[in-house]
């Protein structure tokens, strides 16, 4: 679980750096790193892809070890999902 959270944090930092690089107000560079916009979108699609993957990582890094389900006809109240967390 901790490894998936760490990987997500790295992805989140990377996506924020890409955003800062593409934003002319923050970087002083042309928007999306292209001099002439219009049909040429520069690196806009790359940034959208990075944002989408970072958002998907948020759902994938939910800690499996924090999940619990009642099993065995309610005889076992707390069943750890630590095994599933290790397989992730």
Secondary structure, DSSP 8 states (H G I E B T S, - for coil): -HHHHHHHHHHHHHHHHHHHHH-HHHHSS-GGG-SS-TT--TTHHHHHHHHHHHHHHHHHTS-GGG-B--BTTTTBS--B-HHHHHH-
